[in-house]
């Protein structure tokens, strides 16, 4: 009998069980086997089904017994059939076969990814500090040496990380035709510029065997690098040891395009490795937002494999947290959402189908305005009022506690959603406190990554509560949270006004107030009173020296909610909704608007802002002149748009359609939901029928459309100067912006001569 202490690293299904990898405390990887026989449940409602005949006819390796499990919405035990699958690789086939013959009956715990189901069952999570007892490599017992929700996690192992990129110059990374690999580890970078594909593969394989990484961090590994390497190795019959477990094939998920929140999103296929992790930094939202620290935090709480956590949506991680809680507490996990929306009259729909409350601001500049922000308002309300799908109008309580709607909320049992969110709220508050007292930049960055990953979980939890496919979702719970949030903002407004404050703006979970002569202490006392009245913490974000709420560009007298920019008295700029924050704005336009905001950094009041208008206009002229003279680097003019259709589906000659068709002609088929990058050369199409050139084929001599880029620049300037009387038409007249010819870049020598002149 052998006892291995170390960190649980990876698990994936093999015949009759799970292949498990640990990183032993001395650092070496250890491969083990765990005979895992998962089960799923059927609710047959008394129907006599001859499972023995089905099992024999289709050779299904399963056994079954009758048992009881709790059903979430009723809160009562249900009599169900527990089907145990003896061969893990046959689990999905068993479920599919029974579902074909029993399409109208409820399945539970039947479509959970097997690595997650294993971690739920063994109470494990990635990099869990644990001990494992085994005999001949077969696990007999797990002992967890740290709690999953512990705020003081055990030290992590020193992971062996290899970075894999490729040289692509100015071209978009995933569409580059040539492939020059760069492999980095142990502080060194190797360029694999072999003359043949065979040489690249053999050289890369040598690095893999020599370093034996735990983690491969790639750039475009899913979409470009690994597919090409694997294909080249297969065609040349060469060994490519991407997997640490050489007996396992690479696991490849399918790419997909899907519709969400009004746009099409594309998700690249993922290449998952056995025995080591592969994270594509270009195919991971969490990597961009919170780095590897955030991925590990989500994987820990969700009990998901790190490779999946790194690529999945935040909603998928939240769903896993809910399923893990249900599994631990013997609650049946439905294969799909079964709870329909309750019937409502037209009047009830109008009353309930509303979002958060917004108090529109008076457009223009304001001075000495304080911003108070509720801390994680929606998840805090879910926890405070026990809002969960099964607790709304539960049947056992009749308290009509939800404002306006009159829904009741259960007071006899804690809901699943609040139970999942409570430790997340506690952890994030803990990380933010540790970040505040961090002694060095590395520690600060670490805790910032952790709290940011949890922030996205908390941001997502409200929307997921009403998501049509959420297993534990229900629209009435979603409506109840909105009702409480509207009530909370009304209470905040009334409390502020009772203290002599003037409400400048309020949007869902944040208010801006002002009082002549008020101090920071006055605003902090106001926050304490609001928190006591509402039951949700609210913090003073700061006081603005000045803040701008821009009006609508179609009607300057109409305000725009959620769009503002201002400088705090402690010297920090905050911007929301402006061009400088938009992802589809060319970098040059962002730089220009950011420069104008910097020029107003130390303006003490609106009077000082007005005095600086000439300087702002001069700076705008400089950026316009650079455009007109062709001195702007084309990389700063790149426009990014998400494609809604494939090349053959466009019926109009829109700019994205032309770019997509041009890329298709170059042999690159863009999928719906993918981002394209291009430079606008002639928006009218009169001088250049292409209108725009994709970054894949763009050459400096293609030039750019100075007129259109100039108009975009002036629109960004208008956002700042509209309250001061400079609308777009006034700016166009001021700078003489009108029809202009497509400008080609000025040569460096000519540009220097013009500057000297």
N, C-alpha and C positions, 0 to 999 in steps of 0.2 A: 504494500500500500504506500502510495506516494502523496505527500501534501505539497502543493505548489502555492506559494504566496505571490501575489502580484496584481496586475490590473487586467480585468476583463477587456478584451480588445475587439473581437469580431466573432460572429456566428452566422452560419448559413446552412441550409438543409442539404443533407446527403441521404443516401438510402438508410432507412430505419432510424434516423436521428439527426443530430446537429453536429457539424464540425465546428469546434470551438478553438479560438486562439486566445492565449493569454500572453502578456508581457511579464515575464517573471521579474521579481524584485531586483535581480542582478542584471536585468535589461534584455535578456535573450527571449525571442518568441518561442512559445511552446504550443504545439498542436495537440488537441485532445478530441474525444468523442463523447457525446451525451445521448443516451438512448431516450429520445423524447417522443412521446405518443400524444399528439394534441387531440382535442375533441371539439366538436361543434354540437349545436342543439337544434332540435326540431320541435315545434309545437303543432301537434297533429289534431288537437281538439277532439280526441276520442276516436279518430279514424283508425281503423285496423289496416295497417300496412305490413305486408309480408317483406320485411327488410332482409330476412334470410334468403328469400328467393332472388331478390334484386342483387344481393351481395354475391350469391353463387353464379347467377347468370352473367354478371359483368366482372367477375373476379375482383371484387372490391375488398381490400384488406382492412375490414372494419368490424368492430363489435359494438353493441349498444345495450344500454340499460335505461330504466326509467328513474328519473330524479326530479328534484324541485330546484328552481332558481327564481330570484326576484325579478319581476318585470317593473321597469322604472316608473312608468306613468301611473300604474295602479298602486304601486308600493306593496303588492302582495306576491306571495310565492305562486309560481305557475308550475304545473306538471308538464315536464318536457322529456323528450328522448335525447339522451346523451350518446352521440356517435363518436367512438374513439377510432382513430385511424392509426394502424400499426406501422405503415410505411409512409414517412413524411413526404416523399416525392409523389405519392398518390393522393395527397390530401385534396388538391384542387379537383382531381378527376372524380373523387368520391362525392364532393359537393355538387359538381356539375351534373353528375348522373342522377343523384336524388332530386335536384332541382328540376330536371327535365320531367320526372314523373310526378313531382309534387309542386307544381308551379304556383299554386294558390295558398300554400302554407308557409308559415313564418320560419325563417332560418336565423339563427343567432350564432355569433362568434365564428362565422364561416368564411369571411373574406378579409381577415386580418393578415397582413404579411407575416409569414412564419417566423422570421427573426424577431419581430416585435412580440408575437405571441409567446415565443420562447423566453424573451426577457421579462414579459409580464409574469409568466408562470414561475420563473426562477428568481424573480425580484432582482434582476440585474439591470445594469445600464452601462454604456460605454465608459471605459476607464474607471469602473468601480474597483475600489481597493478591496480585495477579497482573498479567500483561501479556498482551494479546490482539492478534494481528496479523490484520488484516482488509482486504478489498478490496471496496469498494462495500457495506459492511455485512455481508459474508459472511466468517465466521471461517475462517482457514486454519491458525492455530497458537495454542496456549495455552502460556504460560510461568508456572509457579507460583513466586512470589517468597517464599513462606514455607511451611514444612512443616506439615502438618495436625496432627501430634502435638507440635509445638514448644511448650515450656513458656512461652516468651516470645513470645506472639503479636504480630503486627504491630498497630500502632494501628488502631482502628476508625474508620470515617467518622462524622461528626456526622449521625446519621439525623434526618430531618424527621418528627417524631411528632405526629399529631393524635389527640386523645382524644374519643371519642363516647359520651355517656351520655344518660340521659333522666330527667326529674323524675318521681318516683313516690311521694313522701311516705312513708307507713308501709306502703304496699302492697308485696307481693312484686314485684320488678322485672319479671320476665318475664310476669306476668299482668296488668299494669296496662292498663286499657282506653284511657286517653288517652295521647297521645304528644307530649311537649314535649322536643325535642332540645336538648342542650347540646353545643356544639363548642368544644374548647379547643386552642389552639396558640400558640406565641410568647408564652407567659405570660399570655394573655388567654382569657376564656371568653365565648362568645356563646350566648344563649338564643334558639332559633328558635321563638318562640311565635306563629307566623303564624296567621291566622284560618282558613286553608284548607290542605289537604294539598298543593295545588299550590304555595302560597307556601313551605311548609317545604322541599319538594323543590328548588325553584329557589334558595332561599337556601342550602341545603346544597351544591348543585352549585356555586354561586358560591364558597363557601369552599374546596371541593376544587380548583377551577381556580386560585384565587388562591394557595393555599399549596402545592399539589402535594405532598402528604405521601408519604414513603417507607413509613411505617407508620401504620396506623389501629388504635389500641387502643380497643376498644369494651367496653361493659358490656351483656351480653345482645344483642350484635350478631347472633350466629348464629340465636338462637331468636326474636328479636322485631324488632330495629331494621331490619336489612337486608331481611328478608323483607317487612316492611310497606312500607318505602320503595320497594323494587323493584316490588312489586305496585301501589302507588299510581302510580308513574311509568309503568308499563306501561299501566295503565288510562287514564291521562290523556295518553299519548303524549308524555311529557316525557323529556328526556335526563338521565340520572343517571351522571356519569362516575366511578363507583367504580373502574373499571380505569384504569390508566395507559395500557395498550394498548387503544385504543378499538375495534380490530378483533376483539377476543376477547370471547366471552360470559363471564358469571360461571360459575365452576365450583361446583356445589353437590353435596355428598356427602349420602347418605341418613342420616336419623336411625335409631337402632337401640336396642333393649333386649336385654340378654344376661345370662345367668346366670354368676356367677363367685363363688367362695369363699362359697357358701351364700346369696347374695342376688342380686336382679335390679338391674342397673345400666343407666341410660339415658344414651345419648350423643346430644346434639343434632346435627342436620344442620349442616354447616359450609359457610360461604360463603367461597370462596377467590378472591382477586383476581389479576389478571394485571399484572405490572409493579410492583406494590406489595404489601406484606404487610397482612393483616388478622388480628389476634389478638383473640379474644373472651376477656376476662379471666375471665368466668364459665364458660367452657367449656374451661378449660386447667388441668390439675393442676399442671404445671410453673410456670405463672405464679404460682399461689398459693404454691408451695413455694420457688421460687428466682428469680422475676422474669424479666425479659427477658434478663438475663445468663445465667441457667441454660438458657433455651430456646436461645440462640445457642450455648452450649457443647455441648449435646446434638446440635443440628443439625450442628455442626462435626464432631464425632466420628462421628456416624451417617451423615453425608453425605446428609441429608434436607433437603427444603425447609423453611424456617422455619415457614411456615403449617401444615404437617403435623406438624412436631416439636412445635409448641405445643399441638396438640390430641390427639396420639396418646398411647397408654399408654406407660409406661416400657418394657414388654416389646417394643413395636414399635420403639422406638429401639434397644434392645439387639439385636433381630433384624437391624436394618439394619447395625449395626456388624459382626455376624458375616457377613452377606452381602457387605459391602464387602471384608472380609478375604478371603473365599473368592474373590471376583471378581479381586482383585489377584493372588492366588496360583494362578489357573487351576484352582480347585476347582469342580466342578459344584454348582449350587445347586438342590436338588430343589424342584419346585413344591409338594409336600406331603410330610409326614413319611412315610417308608417303612420305617424301622427298627422292628420290633416288639419287645415285651418278651420276653426270653428265658424259656423254660419254667422254672418253679420248682415244687418239691414244696411241700406244705403247711408242712412244717417250715422250708423255706428262705424261704417267704413270711413266716412269723412272725419269723424272724431278721432279714430284710432290711427289712421294711416298718415301720421305726421312725423316729421323728424324733430331735431333739436330746435330750440328757440334762438332767434337772432334779433338783436336790437341794432338797426342800421345806424352807422355813424353819420355825422355831418361831414360832407366831403371837405377836404382841405387840410392845412397844417394846424396842429394843436401843440400847445406848450405845457410842460410840467404835468404829464399824464401818467398815472400809475397803472400798471398791468398786474392783475391778480389772476392766477391760473389754478383751477381745481386739479388736484393730483390724481391722475387716472380716474376721472370722474365716473365713467360708465362701469368699469369693473368694480369700482368701490361701491357704487349703487347696487350692483348685483349681489355683492357680498353683504352689504348692510341690510338690504330688504329681502334677502334670500330668494332672488329672482332666478328661476331655472325652469326649463320646459315642464317639469313634473310638479312644480310648486304653484304655478299659476292656475287659479280656479281648481284647486286640488280635489275638492269634494269633501274634505274633512274640515275645512275652515271656511268661515263666511264673514270676512272682516272688511271686504270692499276697500282695501287700503290703497289701491293704485289711484292716483289723482286723475280726475276727469273720466277715466275709463271704468272705474268701479270694480276692476278685477280683484279677486282675493289672492292672498299669498299664504302659503302653508307656514305655520308656526310650530308644527309638530316634528318635522324632520328636516335636516339640512339638505338643500338641493345639491345635485351633482355639480352644476356649474360653479356655485360659490365655493364648494369644497375644493375644486381644482384651482380656482383663482386665488384663494386665500394665501397659500404658500408662495405663489408667484409675486403677489403684492408685497409680502414680507421680504422676500429675497431682493426684489428690486430696491425697496427702501434701504435695505442693508447695504447693497452695493453702492448706492448713491452716497450713503454716509461714508463708506470706506473710500470712495473716490474723492470726496471732499477733503479727507485728512491724509490722502496719499502723500508719501514722502519723496517720491521720484516719478519722472515721466512714465517709466515703464509700468509702475504700479497703477498710476492714474489711468493709463490707456487700457490696462487689463480690466479694471472695474468698470470703466466706461463701456467697453465691449460687452461685458456681461449685462449691465443694466439696459443697454440699447437693444440687445437681443430680446430681453423680457419685455421691453417697451412695445416691440412689434407684436408679441403675443397678446399683450393687453389691448393694443389698438385693434387687433383682429377679432377679439372675443365677442365684441358687440355685434359686428356684422355677421359673424358665424352663427350667432344665436338665431338669426332669422334666415340663414342660408337654406334654400329649398332642399338641398341634398344632405344637410347635416343630420347625422343619425340621432343626435340629441338636441335638435333644433326645434323651435316652435315660434311662429310669428307673434303670438300673443305675448311671449316673454320679451321679444324684441320691442314691441309696442310699450310694454310696461316700463322698460328702461328709459325710453324716450319721454314718457310721461313724467317720470321722476326727475329727469334732467331738466325738463322745462320748468317744473316746480322749483328746482334748486336755483336756476338762474333768476327766476322771479323773486325768490327770497333774497338772493344776493343783491339784486337791484334795490329792493325795498330797504334792506339793511344799510346799504351805502347811502341812500337818500335820507334815511333817518339820522345818519351821522353828518348830514350837511354836504355830502359828496354829490357831484354831478356825474351821471352815467354818460360817458362819451360813446362807448360801443360795447356790445356784448354778443358773443357768438358761442353758443352751445355750452362750452365749459371754461370760458374765459371772459373777464370783464375789464374794461378800461374806465377809470374814474379820475376825477379831478376836483380839487378843493384849494382855493387860494390860501397860501401860507401853510398847507399841510406838510408835515414832516414824514420821514420814512417810518417813524414809530407810530404815527397816526394811521398810516396805511396798514401796518402790521397788526395794529389793534383791530382794524376793520376786518382783516382776514381772519383773525381769531374769532370774532363775533359771527362771521358768516359760517365758518367751519362748525361752530357750536350749534348754529341754527339748522344747518343742512345735514350735518353728520358726515361730511366729506372734507378732508383736509384741503385747504386752499393756501397757496403761497404767494408772496409778493415777488414777482419776477424782476421788478425794478421800476424806476421812474424815468420816463423819457424826457430828455431836454426838449426834444420836438419829435412829433410823429405825424406822418402823412397818411391820410385815408383818401386815396384818389377817387375822383368821381368817374362815372361811366364816360367813355370816349364818345358815345353817341349823344349823351345828355349830361353835361358836367354837374348838373344839379342832382342827379341821381347817384346815390352811394353804391359802392361795390363791397359786399361782405367778404371778409377773410383776406383782403388785399391791403397791405400796409407796409410801411418802412419807417424806421425811426432810430435815433441814437439814444441809448441809455445814458444817464448821468455818469455811470462808471465807465463810459467810453467804449461800449460794445454796440455794434450795429445789428439790428434784427430786421429781416426782410421776409415777407410772405407774399406770394402771388405776382411779384414783379418779374420782368423779363430776365433779370439776373438769376432768378431761381428756376426758370423754366428749362426743361431738358431739350425742348425743340428750338431754342434760340441759338443762333450762331455765336460762337465764343467771342467774336469781335464785338458784337452788340452787347454781350454781357460785360465785357471789359469796359466799354464806354460808359454804360450805366453805373457800373461799380465805381468808376473814376469820379463821376459826378456826385455820387453819394459820399465818397471820401472827401470831396471838397467842402461838404457840409458838415463834416464830422464834429467840428468844434463850434458850430454856430450856436450862440447862446439863446436865440429866440427867433421868432418869425421875422422881425425887423432885420436881423442880421442875415437871414436867408435871402431876403429881398435884395440886400446890398450885394450879395454874391452872385446874383443872376448874371451880370455881365461876364464874370469869370466862367460860369457854367456854359454860357453861349460861346465864349471863345474856345473852350475845351471841345464843345460839340463841333465847332468849325474845324478844329484840328483833325478830329476823327473822320469828318466828311472829306476833307482834303486828302487824307491818306487813302481813302477809298477811291476817290476820283483819279488819283495819280498812279493807281495800280501798285501801291506799296504794301498792301495787306497780304499776308501769307494766306494762301488758299485754305490751309488747314484751319485757320481761324474763321473761315466763312462756311464751313461744312454745316449742312442742314441734316438733321436726323428725323426721320419719319417712320412710323410703324406701318408696314404694309398690311392692307386689309384683304387683298386678294392675290391669287397667283397670276402670273403673266398672261395666261390665256383667258382670264375671267374679266379683265378690264374692257369696258366698252367705250370709254372716253379717252381723250388725249390729255389727261391730267399729268402733272409733272411726275408724281410717283409712278404712274402707269408707264410713262416713257422711260424712266430710269430702270424699272423692273424689266421691261422688254429689252432694253439695251444690255442689261446684265445677262438676261437669258441668251441673247445672241453671242455673248462672250463665254457661254457654257456654264453660267452660274444661275441656277434656278432658285429664286427667293421664295420661301414659304410664307403663307399668310401668318401675320403676327411677328415676323422678323423685322429688325430695324434695317433701313437702308440709309446710306450716307452719300450726299451729293453736293455739288457746288452749282448754284444757279448761274447760268450763263446768259440767258435771255428769256425773261418771264413772258414776253409777248409772243415769242416764237417766230417773229418776222425776220430777224437777222440770223437766228440759229434755231432751226426747226426742232432740235433736240431739247431746247429750253434749259436743260440741266444735264450735267455730266456726272455720272456716278464716280465715287472716289476710287473705285477699282480701275477705271480707265482714264481718270482726269490727268491732263498734262498742263503745266503752267501756261503754255501758249493758248489754252482754251479761254483764259481770262475769266471775268465774272461780270454780272449785271450790276453796274454801279448805281443805276437808278433805283432798282428794287431794294438793294442792300441799304442805300441811303434813306429810303422811305422807312425801312424797318428801324434804322438807327434813330430817325426823328420820332417815330412812335414810342420808342423807349425813352427818349428825352421828354416827350409829351407827358408820359406817365408822371414825371417829376414836376414839370413846369405848368401843367394845365391849371392848377389852382392859382398860379401867378399870372394867368392871362395868355399863355403861349399854347394855343392848340396846334394841331398838325398843320392846318392851312397857314397859320401865322408863321410857323417855323419854315414851311416850304417857301413862303415869300421872302423870309429873312435870308435864307441861304441860296435862293434861286434854284431850288431842287425841282427839276421837271424831267423832260425827256433827255436821256443821255445815251451815248453810244456805249457798247460793250467795251470795257477797258482791258487792255492787255497789260501784264505786269511790266513795270519799268525796270530796266537793267540796273544793277547795283551802281555802275559808273555814272549813268545818267541821273539816277536818284541822288547821288552824292553831289553832282554838279548843280542840280536844282536846289539842294539844301545850301550849298555854298553861296549860290546866287542870292 
